[in-house]
Amino acid sequence: MESKTPKTELVRFTTLINPTILSNIKLISYFTNKKLYEVINQSIDNFVSEFETKNNTSIKSIINLQHKLSNNPNEEVVEKNKDKK
């Protein structure tokens, strides 16, 4: 049976990490029989969820607001230019 869920595209990045934390994450990966990147993704996802809960906010809504604000000035300029014609 094949899973029909779409695959998420992964992005490679490099960062610095405390060696003890890295060892802990590697052990968790080993004991849970998950790939290291899966454990790291889950950890970051949990961190974001906890942040949203503590701060009563949604990261997605902030990103959407940013996109709306960055797109609106362009729309206003187009509208102003239409009025000038």
PyMOL Python script that loads the backbone (N, CA, C, O; Angstrom):
from pymol import cmd

cmd.read_pdbstr("""\
ATOM      1  N   MET A   1       0.828  -1.188   0.000  1.00  0.00           N
ATOM      2  CA  MET A   1       0.000   0.000   0.000  1.00  0.00           C
ATOM      3  C   MET A   1       0.867   1.244   0.000  1.00  0.00           C
ATOM      4  O   MET A   1       1.734   1.418   0.856  1.00  0.00           O
ATOM      5  N   GLU A   2       0.624   2.090  -0.955  1.00  0.00           N
ATOM      6  CA  GLU A   2       1.395   3.321  -1.037  1.00  0.00           C
ATOM      7  C   GLU A   2       0.651   4.458  -0.360  1.00  0.00           C
ATOM      8  O   GLU A   2      -0.572   4.565  -0.458  1.00  0.00           O
ATOM      9  N   SER A   3       1.387   5.285   0.313  1.00  0.00           N
ATOM     10  CA  SER A   3       0.805   6.460   0.942  1.00  0.00           C
ATOM     11  C   SER A   3       0.605   7.546  -0.108  1.00  0.00           C
ATOM     12  O   SER A   3       1.498   7.811  -0.913  1.00  0.00           O
ATOM     13  N   LYS A   4      -0.564   8.172  -0.097  1.00  0.00           N
ATOM     14  CA  LYS A   4      -0.894   9.195  -1.091  1.00  0.00           C
ATOM     15  C   LYS A   4      -0.627  10.610  -0.577  1.00  0.00           C
ATOM     16  O   LYS A   4      -0.958  11.585  -1.252  1.00  0.00           O
ATOM     17  N   THR A   5      -0.033  10.732   0.608  1.00  0.00           N
ATOM     18  CA  THR A   5       0.236  12.066   1.140  1.00  0.00           C
ATOM     19  C   THR A   5       1.389  12.692   0.357  1.00  0.00           C
ATOM     20  O   THR A   5       2.385  12.027   0.072  1.00  0.00           O
ATOM     21  N   PRO A   6       1.250  13.974   0.012  1.00  0.00           N
ATOM     22  CA  PRO A   6       2.325  14.623  -0.743  1.00  0.00           C
ATOM     23  C   PRO A   6       3.573  14.793   0.114  1.00  0.00           C
ATOM     24  O   PRO A   6       3.491  15.068   1.312  1.00  0.00           O
ATOM     25  N   LYS A   7       4.717  14.627  -0.517  1.00  0.00           N
ATOM     26  CA  LYS A   7       5.978  14.797   0.201  1.00  0.00           C
ATOM     27  C   LYS A   7       6.293  16.273   0.352  1.00  0.00           C
ATOM     28  O   LYS A   7       6.083  17.067  -0.564  1.00  0.00           O
ATOM     29  N   THR A   8       6.795  16.623   1.511  1.00  0.00           N
ATOM     30  CA  THR A   8       7.230  17.988   1.759  1.00  0.00           C
ATOM     31  C   THR A   8       8.650  18.140   1.251  1.00  0.00           C
ATOM     32  O   THR A   8       9.507  17.297   1.517  1.00  0.00           O
ATOM     33  N   GLU A   9       8.893  19.201   0.529  1.00  0.00           N
ATOM     34  CA  GLU A   9      10.248  19.444   0.041  1.00  0.00           C
ATOM     35  C   GLU A   9      11.120  19.885   1.209  1.00  0.00           C
ATOM     36  O   GLU A   9      10.756  20.784   1.967  1.00  0.00           O
ATOM     37  N   LEU A  10      12.248  19.256   1.340  1.00  0.00           N
ATOM     38  CA  LEU A  10      13.165  19.578   2.429  1.00  0.00           C
ATOM     39  C   LEU A  10      14.235  20.537   1.931  1.00  0.00           C
ATOM     40  O   LEU A  10      14.616  20.517   0.760  1.00  0.00           O
ATOM     41  N   VAL A  11      14.712  21.377   2.842  1.00  0.00           N
ATOM     42  CA  VAL A  11      15.737  22.368   2.516  1.00  0.00           C
ATOM     43  C   VAL A  11      16.942  22.102   3.407  1.00  0.00           C
ATOM     44  O   VAL A  11      16.813  21.940   4.620  1.00  0.00           O
ATOM     45  N   ARG A  12      18.093  22.061   2.795  1.00  0.00           N
ATOM     46  CA  ARG A  12      19.321  21.844   3.551  1.00  0.00           C
ATOM     47  C   ARG A  12      19.808  23.181   4.127  1.00  0.00           C
ATOM     48  O   ARG A  12      19.799  24.204   3.443  1.00  0.00           O
ATOM     49  N   PHE A  13      20.229  23.152   5.389  1.00  0.00           N
ATOM     50  CA  PHE A  13      20.818  24.344   5.993  1.00  0.00           C
ATOM     51  C   PHE A  13      21.877  23.935   7.005  1.00  0.00           C
ATOM     52  O   PHE A  13      21.886  22.806   7.496  1.00  0.00           O
ATOM     53  N   THR A  14      22.752  24.854   7.303  1.00  0.00           N
ATOM     54  CA  THR A  14      23.832  24.605   8.249  1.00  0.00           C
ATOM     55  C   THR A  14      23.665  25.545   9.433  1.00  0.00           C
ATOM     56  O   THR A  14      23.331  26.717   9.262  1.00  0.00           O
ATOM     57  N   THR A  15      23.893  25.037  10.608  1.00  0.00           N
ATOM     58  CA  THR A  15      23.778  25.868  11.803  1.00  0.00           C
ATOM     59  C   THR A  15      24.748  25.362  12.868  1.00  0.00           C
ATOM     60  O   THR A  15      25.323  24.280  12.742  1.00  0.00           O
ATOM     61  N   LEU A  16      24.913  26.143  13.889  1.00  0.00           N
ATOM     62  CA  LEU A  16      25.740  25.745  15.028  1.00  0.00           C
ATOM     63  C   LEU A  16      24.821  25.248  16.137  1.00  0.00           C
ATOM     64  O   LEU A  16      23.713  25.754  16.317  1.00  0.00           O
ATOM     65  N   ILE A  17      25.297  24.247  16.877  1.00  0.00           N
ATOM     66  CA  ILE A  17      24.489  23.675  17.950  1.00  0.00           C
ATOM     67  C   ILE A  17      25.405  23.239  19.088  1.00  0.00           C
ATOM     68  O   ILE A  17      26.548  22.837  18.873  1.00  0.00           O
ATOM     69  N   ASN A  18      24.887  23.328  20.272  1.00  0.00           N
ATOM     70  CA  ASN A  18      25.603  22.865  21.458  1.00  0.00           C
ATOM     71  C   ASN A  18      25.839  21.355  21.308  1.00  0.00           C
ATOM     72  O   ASN A  18      24.896  20.612  21.035  1.00  0.00           O
ATOM     73  N   PRO A  19      27.080  20.894  21.482  1.00  0.00           N
ATOM     74  CA  PRO A  19      27.393  19.467  21.288  1.00  0.00           C
ATOM     75  C   PRO A  19      26.575  18.525  22.177  1.00  0.00           C
ATOM     76  O   PRO A  19      26.235  17.418  21.759  1.00  0.00           O
ATOM     77  N   THR A  20      26.264  18.952  23.376  1.00  0.00           N
ATOM     78  CA  THR A  20      25.472  18.114  24.271  1.00  0.00           C
ATOM     79  C   THR A  20      24.057  17.950  23.733  1.00  0.00           C
ATOM     80  O   THR A  20      23.494  16.855  23.765  1.00  0.00           O
ATOM     81  N   ILE A  21      23.492  19.032  23.244  1.00  0.00           N
ATOM     82  CA  ILE A  21      22.146  18.969  22.666  1.00  0.00           C
ATOM     83  C   ILE A  21      22.145  18.072  21.427  1.00  0.00           C
ATOM     84  O   ILE A  21      21.225  17.280  21.226  1.00  0.00           O
ATOM     85  N   LEU A  22      23.162  18.202  20.618  1.00  0.00           N
ATOM     86  CA  LEU A  22      23.264  17.349  19.430  1.00  0.00           C
ATOM     87  C   LEU A  22      23.345  15.871  19.818  1.00  0.00           C
ATOM     88  O   LEU A  22      22.694  15.028  19.200  1.00  0.00           O
ATOM     89  N   SER A  23      24.125  15.567  20.818  1.00  0.00           N
ATOM     90  CA  SER A  23      24.223  14.181  21.291  1.00  0.00           C
ATOM     91  C   SER A  23      22.865  13.684  21.790  1.00  0.00           C
ATOM     92  O   SER A  23      22.472  12.550  21.516  1.00  0.00           O
ATOM     93  N   ASN A  24      22.163  14.531  22.513  1.00  0.00           N
ATOM     94  CA  ASN A  24      20.830  14.156  23.007  1.00  0.00           C
ATOM     95  C   ASN A  24      19.871  13.884  21.852  1.00  0.00           C
ATOM     96  O   ASN A  24      19.123  12.907  21.878  1.00  0.00           O
ATOM     97  N   ILE A  25      19.895  14.740  20.850  1.00  0.00           N
ATOM     98  CA  ILE A  25      19.010  14.566  19.703  1.00  0.00           C
ATOM     99  C   ILE A  25      19.368  13.298  18.937  1.00  0.00           C
ATOM    100  O   ILE A  25      18.484  12.576  18.477  1.00  0.00           O
ATOM    101  N   LYS A  26      20.643  13.032  18.802  1.00  0.00           N
ATOM    102  CA  LYS A  26      21.071  11.806  18.120  1.00  0.00           C
ATOM    103  C   LYS A  26      20.621  10.566  18.882  1.00  0.00           C
ATOM    104  O   LYS A  26      20.191   9.584  18.277  1.00  0.00           O
ATOM    105  N   LEU A  27      20.718  10.610  20.210  1.00  0.00           N
ATOM    106  CA  LEU A  27      20.253   9.479  21.014  1.00  0.00           C
ATOM    107  C   LEU A  27      18.748   9.286  20.880  1.00  0.00           C
ATOM    108  O   LEU A  27      18.268   8.159  20.754  1.00  0.00           O
ATOM    109  N   ILE A  28      18.016  10.377  20.907  1.00  0.00           N
ATOM    110  CA  ILE A  28      16.561  10.293  20.726  1.00  0.00           C
ATOM    111  C   ILE A  28      16.245   9.683  19.359  1.00  0.00           C
ATOM    112  O   ILE A  28      15.356   8.841  19.232  1.00  0.00           O
ATOM    113  N   SER A  29      16.977  10.115  18.357  1.00  0.00           N
ATOM    114  CA  SER A  29      16.799   9.576  17.013  1.00  0.00           C
ATOM    115  C   SER A  29      17.048   8.065  17.007  1.00  0.00           C
ATOM    116  O   SER A  29      16.276   7.304  16.424  1.00  0.00           O
ATOM    117  N   TYR A  30      18.091   7.658  17.635  1.00  0.00           N
ATOM    118  CA  TYR A  30      18.441   6.233  17.690  1.00  0.00           C
ATOM    119  C   TYR A  30      17.372   5.431  18.435  1.00  0.00           C
ATOM    120  O   TYR A  30      16.908   4.400  17.948  1.00  0.00           O
ATOM    121  N   PHE A  31      16.985   5.916  19.623  1.00  0.00           N
ATOM    122  CA  PHE A  31      16.032   5.173  20.450  1.00  0.00           C
ATOM    123  C   PHE A  31      14.632   5.137  19.839  1.00  0.00           C
ATOM    124  O   PHE A  31      13.892   4.179  20.059  1.00  0.00           O
ATOM    125  N   THR A  32      14.268   6.140  19.093  1.00  0.00           N
ATOM    126  CA  THR A  32      12.939   6.173  18.475  1.00  0.00           C
ATOM    127  C   THR A  32      12.938   5.609  17.066  1.00  0.00           C
ATOM    128  O   THR A  32      11.896   5.533  16.415  1.00  0.00           O
ATOM    129  N   ASN A  33      14.112   5.215  16.603  1.00  0.00           N
ATOM    130  CA  ASN A  33      14.260   4.648  15.259  1.00  0.00           C
ATOM    131  C   ASN A  33      13.762   5.630  14.178  1.00  0.00           C
ATOM    132  O   ASN A  33      13.120   5.236  13.205  1.00  0.00           O
ATOM    133  N   LYS A  34      14.075   6.896  14.381  1.00  0.00           N
ATOM    134  CA  LYS A  34      13.738   7.935  13.404  1.00  0.00           C
ATOM    135  C   LYS A  34      15.025   8.513  12.851  1.00  0.00           C
ATOM    136  O   LYS A  34      16.083   8.438  13.475  1.00  0.00           O
ATOM    137  N   LYS A  35      14.912   9.085  11.679  1.00  0.00           N
ATOM    138  CA  LYS A  35      16.067   9.765  11.100  1.00  0.00           C
ATOM    139  C   LYS A  35      16.315  11.045  11.885  1.00  0.00           C
ATOM    140  O   LYS A  35      15.398  11.637  12.453  1.00  0.00           O
ATOM    141  N   LEU A  36      17.574  11.453  11.900  1.00  0.00           N
ATOM    142  CA  LEU A  36      17.952  12.635  12.665  1.00  0.00           C
ATOM    143  C   LEU A  36      17.152  13.862  12.230  1.00  0.00           C
ATOM    144  O   LEU A  36      16.672  14.616  13.076  1.00  0.00           O
ATOM    145  N   TYR A  37      17.007  14.067  10.931  1.00  0.00           N
ATOM    146  CA  TYR A  37      16.269  15.241  10.463  1.00  0.00           C
ATOM    147  C   TYR A  37      14.800  15.193  10.892  1.00  0.00           C
ATOM    148  O   TYR A  37      14.182  16.239  11.093  1.00  0.00           O
ATOM    149  N   GLU A  38      14.242  13.997  11.032  1.00  0.00           N
ATOM    150  CA  GLU A  38      12.853  13.883  11.489  1.00  0.00           C
ATOM    151  C   GLU A  38      12.714  14.336  12.940  1.00  0.00           C
ATOM    152  O   GLU A  38      11.757  15.023  13.299  1.00  0.00           O
ATOM    153  N   VAL A  39      13.666  13.948  13.754  1.00  0.00           N
ATOM    154  CA  VAL A  39      13.640  14.341  15.165  1.00  0.00           C
ATOM    155  C   VAL A  39      13.838  15.856  15.290  1.00  0.00           C
ATOM    156  O   VAL A  39      13.169  16.511  16.090  1.00  0.00           O
ATOM    157  N   ILE A  40      14.752  16.402  14.499  1.00  0.00           N
ATOM    158  CA  ILE A  40      15.003  17.846  14.537  1.00  0.00           C
ATOM    159  C   ILE A  40      13.768  18.599  14.049  1.00  0.00           C
ATOM    160  O   ILE A  40      13.370  19.591  14.660  1.00  0.00           O
ATOM    161  N   ASN A  41      13.154  18.137  12.951  1.00  0.00           N
ATOM    162  CA  ASN A  41      11.933  18.777  12.453  1.00  0.00           C
ATOM    163  C   ASN A  41      10.831  18.764  13.503  1.00  0.00           C
ATOM    164  O   ASN A  41      10.160  19.772  13.724  1.00  0.00           O
ATOM    165  N   GLN A  42      10.654  17.626  14.141  1.00  0.00           N
ATOM    166  CA  GLN A  42       9.620  17.514  15.163  1.00  0.00           C
ATOM    167  C   GLN A  42       9.920  18.444  16.343  1.00  0.00           C
ATOM    168  O   GLN A  42       9.012  19.063  16.898  1.00  0.00           O
ATOM    169  N   SER A  43      11.179  18.537  16.717  1.00  0.00           N
ATOM    170  CA  SER A  43      11.571  19.419  17.818  1.00  0.00           C
ATOM    171  C   SER A  43      11.285  20.879  17.488  1.00  0.00           C
ATOM    172  O   SER A  43      10.755  21.622  18.313  1.00  0.00           O
ATOM    173  N   ILE A  44      11.637  21.272  16.287  1.00  0.00           N
ATOM    174  CA  ILE A  44      11.400  22.662  15.877  1.00  0.00           C
ATOM    175  C   ILE A  44       9.905  22.928  15.768  1.00  0.00           C
ATOM    176  O   ILE A  44       9.429  23.990  16.170  1.00  0.00           O
ATOM    177  N   ASP A  45       9.177  21.980  15.234  1.00  0.00           N
ATOM    178  CA  ASP A  45       7.724  22.126  15.131  1.00  0.00           C
ATOM    179  C   ASP A  45       7.096  22.287  16.514  1.00  0.00           C
ATOM    180  O   ASP A  45       6.214  23.123  16.706  1.00  0.00           O
ATOM    181  N   ASN A  46       7.551  21.488  17.470  1.00  0.00           N
ATOM    182  CA  ASN A  46       7.069  21.605  18.850  1.00  0.00           C
ATOM    183  C   ASN A  46       7.426  22.967  19.445  1.00  0.00           C
ATOM    184  O   ASN A  46       6.629  23.563  20.169  1.00  0.00           O
ATOM    185  N   PHE A  47       8.611  23.446  19.138  1.00  0.00           N
ATOM    186  CA  PHE A  47       9.036  24.756  19.637  1.00  0.00           C
ATOM    187  C   PHE A  47       8.129  25.865  19.094  1.00  0.00           C
ATOM    188  O   PHE A  47       7.715  26.757  19.834  1.00  0.00           O
ATOM    189  N   VAL A  48       7.828  25.799  17.808  1.00  0.00           N
ATOM    190  CA  VAL A  48       6.958  26.809  17.183  1.00  0.00           C
ATOM    191  C   VAL A  48       5.558  26.742  17.792  1.00  0.00           C
ATOM    192  O   VAL A  48       4.961  27.777  18.086  1.00  0.00           O
ATOM    193  N   SER A  49       5.040  25.553  17.980  1.00  0.00           N
ATOM    194  CA  SER A  49       3.709  25.392  18.583  1.00  0.00           C
ATOM    195  C   SER A  49       3.676  25.957  20.002  1.00  0.00           C
ATOM    196  O   SER A  49       2.730  26.641  20.392  1.00  0.00           O
ATOM    197  N   GLU A  50       4.715  25.661  20.754  1.00  0.00           N
ATOM    198  CA  GLU A  50       4.797  26.185  22.126  1.00  0.00           C
ATOM    199  C   GLU A  50       4.889  27.715  22.121  1.00  0.00           C
ATOM    200  O   GLU A  50       4.263  28.380  22.947  1.00  0.00           O
ATOM    201  N   PHE A  51       5.656  28.260  21.205  1.00  0.00           N
ATOM    202  CA  PHE A  51       5.778  29.713  21.082  1.00  0.00           C
ATOM    203  C   PHE A  51       4.414  30.334  20.780  1.00  0.00           C
ATOM    204  O   PHE A  51       4.029  31.332  21.388  1.00  0.00           O
ATOM    205  N   GLU A  52       3.694  29.738  19.842  1.00  0.00           N
ATOM    206  CA  GLU A  52       2.378  30.263  19.467  1.00  0.00           C
ATOM    207  C   GLU A  52       1.411  30.217  20.644  1.00  0.00           C
ATOM    208  O   GLU A  52       0.638  31.152  20.856  1.00  0.00           O
ATOM    209  N   THR A  53       1.455  29.142  21.396  1.00  0.00           N
ATOM    210  CA  THR A  53       0.575  29.007  22.553  1.00  0.00           C
ATOM    211  C   THR A  53       0.917  30.032  23.631  1.00  0.00           C
ATOM    212  O   THR A  53       0.030  30.707  24.155  1.00  0.00           O
ATOM    213  N   LYS A  54       2.188  30.146  23.956  1.00  0.00           N
ATOM    214  CA  LYS A  54       2.615  31.083  25.005  1.00  0.00           C
ATOM    215  C   LYS A  54       2.343  32.533  24.629  1.00  0.00           C
ATOM    216  O   LYS A  54       2.027  33.352  25.492  1.00  0.00           O
ATOM    217  N   ASN A  55       2.465  32.853  23.344  1.00  0.00           N
ATOM    218  CA  ASN A  55       2.321  34.235  22.903  1.00  0.00           C
ATOM    219  C   ASN A  55       0.970  34.524  22.252  1.00  0.00           C
ATOM    220  O   ASN A  55       0.743  35.607  21.714  1.00  0.00           O
ATOM    221  N   ASN A  56       0.095  33.551  22.312  1.00  0.00           N
ATOM    222  CA  ASN A  56      -1.255  33.706  21.782  1.00  0.00           C
ATOM    223  C   ASN A  56      -1.241  34.297  20.371  1.00  0.00           C
ATOM    224  O   ASN A  56      -1.908  35.293  20.089  1.00  0.00           O
ATOM    225  N   THR A  57      -0.478  33.668  19.509  1.00  0.00           N
ATOM    226  CA  THR A  57      -0.337  34.150  18.143  1.00  0.00           C
ATOM    227  C   THR A  57      -0.175  32.972  17.189  1.00  0.00           C
ATOM    228  O   THR A  57      -0.029  31.824  17.609  1.00  0.00           O
ATOM    229  N   SER A  58      -0.204  33.282  15.910  1.00  0.00           N
ATOM    230  CA  SER A  58      -0.004  32.265  14.886  1.00  0.00           C
ATOM    231  C   SER A  58       1.063  32.760  13.918  1.00  0.00           C
ATOM    232  O   SER A  58       0.930  33.833  13.329  1.00  0.00           O
ATOM    233  N   ILE A  59       2.104  31.984  13.761  1.00  0.00           N
ATOM    234  CA  ILE A  59       3.189  32.358  12.858  1.00  0.00           C
ATOM    235  C   ILE A  59       2.655  32.504  11.437  1.00  0.00           C
ATOM    236  O   ILE A  59       3.037  33.432  10.724  1.00  0.00           O
ATOM    237  N   LYS A  60       1.773  31.590  11.019  1.00  0.00           N
ATOM    238  CA  LYS A  60       1.209  31.665   9.667  1.00  0.00           C
ATOM    239  C   LYS A  60       0.444  32.964   9.452  1.00  0.00           C
ATOM    240  O   LYS A  60       0.526  33.559   8.377  1.00  0.00           O
ATOM    241  N   SER A  61      -0.294  33.407  10.456  1.00  0.00           N
ATOM    242  CA  SER A  61      -1.048  34.654  10.301  1.00  0.00           C
ATOM    243  C   SER A  61      -0.106  35.853  10.210  1.00  0.00           C
ATOM    244  O   SER A  61      -0.390  36.808   9.487  1.00  0.00           O
ATOM    245  N   ILE A  62       0.998  35.812  10.929  1.00  0.00           N
ATOM    246  CA  ILE A  62       1.990  36.890  10.845  1.00  0.00           C
ATOM    247  C   ILE A  62       2.622  36.912   9.461  1.00  0.00           C
ATOM    248  O   ILE A  62       2.810  37.981   8.880  1.00  0.00           O
ATOM    249  N   ILE A  63       2.949  35.748   8.935  1.00  0.00           N
ATOM    250  CA  ILE A  63       3.528  35.667   7.589  1.00  0.00           C
ATOM    251  C   ILE A  63       2.522  36.150   6.555  1.00  0.00           C
ATOM    252  O   ILE A  63       2.888  36.880   5.634  1.00  0.00           O
ATOM    253  N   ASN A  64       1.250  35.751   6.694  1.00  0.00           N
ATOM    254  CA  ASN A  64       0.215  36.204   5.765  1.00  0.00           C
ATOM    255  C   ASN A  64       0.033  37.709   5.832  1.00  0.00           C
ATOM    256  O   ASN A  64      -0.139  38.363   4.804  1.00  0.00           O
ATOM    257  N   LEU A  65       0.070  38.257   7.029  1.00  0.00           N
ATOM    258  CA  LEU A  65      -0.047  39.703   7.188  1.00  0.00           C
ATOM    259  C   LEU A  65       1.117  40.406   6.506  1.00  0.00           C
ATOM    260  O   LEU A  65       0.929  41.423   5.838  1.00  0.00           O
ATOM    261  N   GLN A  66       2.310  39.869   6.672  1.00  0.00           N
ATOM    262  CA  GLN A  66       3.491  40.443   6.037  1.00  0.00           C
ATOM    263  C   GLN A  66       3.326  40.440   4.517  1.00  0.00           C
ATOM    264  O   GLN A  66       3.645  41.428   3.855  1.00  0.00           O
ATOM    265  N   HIS A  67       2.830  39.337   3.966  1.00  0.00           N
ATOM    266  CA  HIS A  67       2.624  39.256   2.521  1.00  0.00           C
ATOM    267  C   HIS A  67       1.579  40.256   2.054  1.00  0.00           C
ATOM    268  O   HIS A  67       1.735  40.883   1.006  1.00  0.00           O
ATOM    269  N   LYS A  68       0.507  40.405   2.838  1.00  0.00           N
ATOM    270  CA  LYS A  68      -0.537  41.370   2.478  1.00  0.00           C
ATOM    271  C   LYS A  68       0.023  42.783   2.485  1.00  0.00           C
ATOM    272  O   LYS A  68      -0.239  43.573   1.578  1.00  0.00           O
ATOM    273  N   LEU A  69       0.796  43.091   3.517  1.00  0.00           N
ATOM    274  CA  LEU A  69       1.356  44.438   3.617  1.00  0.00           C
ATOM    275  C   LEU A  69       2.375  44.709   2.519  1.00  0.00           C
ATOM    276  O   LEU A  69       2.458  45.822   1.999  1.00  0.00           O
ATOM    277  N   SER A  70       3.132  43.708   2.178  1.00  0.00           N
ATOM    278  CA  SER A  70       4.133  43.912   1.128  1.00  0.00           C
ATOM    279  C   SER A  70       3.484  43.992  -0.246  1.00  0.00           C
ATOM    280  O   SER A  70       4.038  44.617  -1.150  1.00  0.00           O
ATOM    281  N   ASN A  71       2.326  43.375  -0.419  1.00  0.00           N
ATOM    282  CA  ASN A  71       1.627  43.421  -1.701  1.00  0.00           C
ATOM    283  C   ASN A  71       0.744  44.656  -1.847  1.00  0.00           C
ATOM    284  O   ASN A  71       0.574  45.153  -2.960  1.00  0.00           O
ATOM    285  N   ASN A  72       0.192  45.150  -0.782  1.00  0.00           N
ATOM    286  CA  ASN A  72      -0.728  46.287  -0.850  1.00  0.00           C
ATOM    287  C   ASN A  72      -0.109  47.566  -1.394  1.00  0.00           C
ATOM    288  O   ASN A  72      -0.751  48.232  -2.205  1.00  0.00           O
ATOM    289  N   PRO A  73       1.090  47.947  -0.999  1.00  0.00           N
ATOM    290  CA  PRO A  73       1.649  49.186  -1.558  1.00  0.00           C
ATOM    291  C   PRO A  73       1.720  49.145  -3.081  1.00  0.00           C
ATOM    292  O   PRO A  73       1.488  50.164  -3.731  1.00  0.00           O
ATOM    293  N   ASN A  74       2.027  48.020  -3.645  1.00  0.00           N
ATOM    294  CA  ASN A  74       2.078  47.896  -5.096  1.00  0.00           C
ATOM    295  C   ASN A  74       0.699  48.095  -5.705  1.00  0.00           C
ATOM    296  O   ASN A  74       0.568  48.741  -6.745  1.00  0.00           O
ATOM    297  N   GLU A  75      -0.324  47.550  -5.072  1.00  0.00           N
ATOM    298  CA  GLU A  75      -1.683  47.704  -5.572  1.00  0.00           C
ATOM    299  C   GLU A  75      -2.107  49.160  -5.509  1.00  0.00           C
ATOM    300  O   GLU A  75      -2.767  49.658  -6.422  1.00  0.00           O
ATOM    301  N   GLU A  76      -1.730  49.847  -4.433  1.00  0.00           N
ATOM    302  CA  GLU A  76      -2.086  51.258  -4.303  1.00  0.00           C
ATOM    303  C   GLU A  76      -1.420  52.086  -5.391  1.00  0.00           C
ATOM    304  O   GLU A  76      -2.038  53.002  -5.934  1.00  0.00           O
ATOM    305  N   VAL A  77      -0.185  51.781  -5.713  1.00  0.00           N
ATOM    306  CA  VAL A  77       0.533  52.509  -6.757  1.00  0.00           C
ATOM    307  C   VAL A  77      -0.160  52.291  -8.091  1.00  0.00           C
ATOM    308  O   VAL A  77      -0.305  53.232  -8.871  1.00  0.00           O
ATOM    309  N   VAL A  78      -0.586  51.076  -8.364  1.00  0.00           N
ATOM    310  CA  VAL A  78      -1.293  50.781  -9.611  1.00  0.00           C
ATOM    311  C   VAL A  78      -2.590  51.578  -9.659  1.00  0.00           C
ATOM    312  O   VAL A  78      -2.918  52.163 -10.691  1.00  0.00           O
ATOM    313  N   GLU A  79      -3.327  51.606  -8.559  1.00  0.00           N
ATOM    314  CA  GLU A  79      -4.576  52.354  -8.499  1.00  0.00           C
ATOM    315  C   GLU A  79      -4.343  53.849  -8.703  1.00  0.00           C
ATOM    316  O   GLU A  79      -5.113  54.496  -9.414  1.00  0.00           O
ATOM    317  N   LYS A  80      -3.312  54.404  -8.103  1.00  0.00           N
ATOM    318  CA  LYS A  80      -2.994  55.835  -8.261  1.00  0.00           C
ATOM    319  C   LYS A  80      -2.653  56.144  -9.695  1.00  0.00           C
ATOM    320  O   LYS A  80      -3.062  57.176 -10.226  1.00  0.00           O
ATOM    321  N   ASN A  81      -1.898  55.249 -10.336  1.00  0.00           N
ATOM    322  CA  ASN A  81      -1.519  55.465 -11.722  1.00  0.00           C
ATOM    323  C   ASN A  81      -2.734  55.403 -12.629  1.00  0.00           C
ATOM    324  O   ASN A  81      -2.781  56.124 -13.626  1.00  0.00           O
ATOM    325  N   LYS A  82      -3.703  54.580 -12.328  1.00  0.00           N
ATOM    326  CA  LYS A  82      -4.932  54.504 -13.122  1.00  0.00           C
ATOM    327  C   LYS A  82      -5.700  55.807 -13.052  1.00  0.00           C
ATOM    328  O   LYS A  82      -6.266  56.264 -14.046  1.00  0.00           O
ATOM    329  N   ASP A  83      -5.716  56.410 -11.851  1.00  0.00           N
ATOM    330  CA  ASP A  83      -6.425  57.673 -11.652  1.00  0.00           C
ATOM    331  C   ASP A  83      -5.796  58.814 -12.441  1.00  0.00           C
ATOM    332  O   ASP A  83      -6.498  59.729 -12.872  1.00  0.00           O
ATOM    333  N   LYS A  84      -4.488  58.769 -12.633  1.00  0.00           N
ATOM    334  CA  LYS A  84      -3.780  59.842 -13.328  1.00  0.00           C
ATOM    335  C   LYS A  84      -4.073  59.832 -14.826  1.00  0.00           C
ATOM    336  O   LYS A  84      -3.960  60.867 -15.483  1.00  0.00           O
ATOM    337  N   LYS A  85      -4.443  58.690 -15.367  1.00  0.00           N
ATOM    338  CA  LYS A  85      -4.671  58.576 -16.823  1.00  0.00           C
ATOM    339  C   LYS A  85      -5.950  59.196 -17.258  1.00  0.00           C
ATOM    340  O   LYS A  85      -6.273  59.176 -18.446  1.00  0.00           O
TER     341      LYS A  85
END
""", "prot")
cmd.dss("prot")
cmd.show_as("cartoon", "prot")
cmd.util.cbc("prot")
cmd.orient("prot")
